[in-house]
Amino acid sequence: MFLRDAEGPYVRRGMSLEFERFAFFSDAVYAIALTLLVVGIAVPTVEDIRSTREMWDVLWDLRQEFATFFVGFAVIGRYWLAHHRFVAVLKAVDSRLLTLNLIYLAFIAFLPFPTALVGRYEQNVVAFIFFAGIISCVSALETVLFVVADRHRLLVVDVPREVYRFGIVASTLPVVVFLLSIPLAAATNSTVALLCWIVIWPLEALLERRAPQHAQLWRHGTQRAESPH
């Protein structure tokens, strides 16, 4: 559970109710956001319910909305994985981090709206800029959560400075890609700019391969710190 110490934060002691409330609430927001992505895709209406040609046509008209659904699912899923790893190395949560996490989750919960907006208005640059801007805010808040947790010693073990700098670079990489996609959308179209987000995954894999040796040692250290004594 979380026990309030002399300095104020709730310290993690095992996996009791208080820690589960923090983790499960975050997971619940992610689950709802992922579910709402498909709610934004309206079931099409066909005049002739027996016409296979008409059905294929209306489904084809929804191709952009299908594409944005899977892109949105992949993006939110990526954020869930990152948040899962972040929570795994926390030893305490103070009121500052709880508040920041709520702000972060507010943007996660809001993501289905700009995703649906881009799906419906695929060629509207403003819709894409709005989408890219919201996602950039989510990625930036990821970095803020990590920085605050490190500065206030809320992590299981101290992070080596080299690993800290690597973490900052890795967490800000998506922000750079999202922001660079905005002028690309203006120069080409929203579909091309949306597809360019795929480069985030190979770039993250490349960064992972070039991670400092201390990063692996730090991961082992967090695993030892989390294991029962």
N, C-alpha and C positions, 0 to 999 in steps of 0.2 A: 504494500500500500504506500501512499504518500504520507510522510510524517513531517509536520512543520518543525524545522530546526530553528536555532537561534537567529539565523540570518533571514528567515522568512520563507524559502522555497519548500515545496512538498517533496521530500526525498523518497526515492523509489526503494521499497523493501519487498522484494519478491513480486509476485503477480497477483495481488489481491484486488479488491473491488475498485479502489481509488485509481490505480493505474489503468485498469481495464476500462473505466469510464472515459478517461482521456483518449485512449487508443481506439475504443469501440465507437465513440462519438465521431472521431475523424473518419474511420472506416465507413460509418453509416452515411456520412455526407458524400463520400466518394461513390458509394453504391447507388445512392439516389441520383447523383449527377449522371452516372453512366446509364441509368435506366431512362432518365429524362431525354437523353439524346435521341432515342428512337421514338419517343412520344412526339417530338417535333416533326416527324415525317408523317403527314396525313395519308390515310389510305385513299388511293385515287378512286374517282367515280367514272364508270364507263356506261355509255348509253345502251349498248347491246351487251348484255352480260354473257352471251355465248360467243362473242367475237374474240378470237384469239389475237387477231391483228390489232384490234383496238387496245386489248390488254397489254400487248407488247409495246405499243406506242406510248401509253400512259406510264408504263414502267420505265421506258427509255427517257421520258421527260423528267423522271425523278432521279436520273443518274447522278447529277451533281449533289443532291441531298443524300444519296447513298454514300457517295464518296466522302462527303464531309462528316457523315456519321462515323465511318470507320477511322477517318483521320482524328476526329474528336475523341473517339474511344481509345485510340492509341496514345493520344496526348495525355488524356486524363489517367489512363492506365500507367503511363510512364511516371506521372506525378505521384500516383499511389505507391508505386514501387520505391521511389525516392523518399517519400514520407515514411514508408515502412522501415527503410534502412535508418532513417533519422531517429525515429522513435526507439529503435532497437538499441541505440547507443546513448540514450538519455538515462541519467541517474536521478535527475530531479527536474521539476517543472515549477517555476515561480509564476507569479501573477502576470509579469511582463510577457513571458513566453506564451502563457495561456491566451492572453489577449491577442498577441500577434498570430497565434495559430487560428483563432477565430476569424481574424481578418483574412488570413490565407484561405480558410475554408469557405468564407463568403465568396471569394472569387471562383473557387472550385465549383460551388453550387450554382454560380451565375453562368458558368461556361456553356451549358446547353443552349442558352438564348443566342449568343453570338454565333454558335455553331449552326443553329437552325436558320439564323439570318443569312449567313453565307450560303447555306444550301438553297434557300429560296431565291436569293438575289445574287446568283453566282457571278455575274459580270459587273456588279456594282462595286467599285473600288472602295467606297466609303464603308460598305458592309465588311469588306475584307480587312480594312485598316482597323475597324472597331474590334474585330475578332483577334487580329494579331496584337493589338494593344492590350486586350484583356489577358491573353496568354503571356505576354511579356511581363505583366504585373505579377502573375502567378509565379513565374520563374524567378523574378526579382525577390519576391517574398520568401521563396525557398532559401535564397542566399542570406536574407536577413535573419531567418530562423536559425540557420547554422551559425552565423556570426554572433548572435545574441547568446545562444546556448554555449558557445565556446568562451566568450568573454565573461560570462557569469558562472563559469565552471559547473555547468549543468550536464556535461557529458560524462560517460562512465570513466574514461581515462583522459589525460591531457593529450591534446593533439599536437604532434610535432609541427613546427612552423612551416616546414617544407610541405607537409601533408595539408596543412591549413591553406596555404597558397594554392595548392593543386585543387583543393575542394572549391575554393572561390572561383577559379578559372572554369572548372567543370560545371558548376551551377550557373554561371553567367553565360556559358556558351549558347544555350537555347535563346536567351534574351537577344543576343547578337543576331542569331539566325532569323528570329521573328521580326526584329526591327529592319533588317536588311531586305526581308521579303516585301516590305511595304512599297519602297520605290520600284521593286521588280513588278509588283502588281500594277502600278501606275504605268510602267513602260510596256508591259505585255498584257497579261490578264490575270484574274484572280486564280484561275485553275493552275496555271504555271507556278504562280507564287505559292499556292497551297502545296503543290507537289514538291517544291524545293525544301519543305520542312523535313522531308525524308532524310536529308543529309545529316540531320542531328544525330541519328543512331550510329552511322559509321564514324562520325567525328568523335562521339563519346567513346566508341570502342577503341579508336586510335589513341585517345587520351588515356584510357584505362591501361593500354599496353605501355604507354610512356610514363605511367604513374611512378613517383619516387619509391624507392625500396622501403622507405619508412611507412608507406601506406599499408603494405601487407603486414608489417609488424604491428601497426596500430590496430588493424582488424583483428589480429590474433589477441592483442591486448584487451580489446573490448569483449571478445568471446570469453577470455579467462575471467574478466571482471564480472561478467554476467553469470558464469557458472557457479553453482552452489559450492560453498566451502565445507 
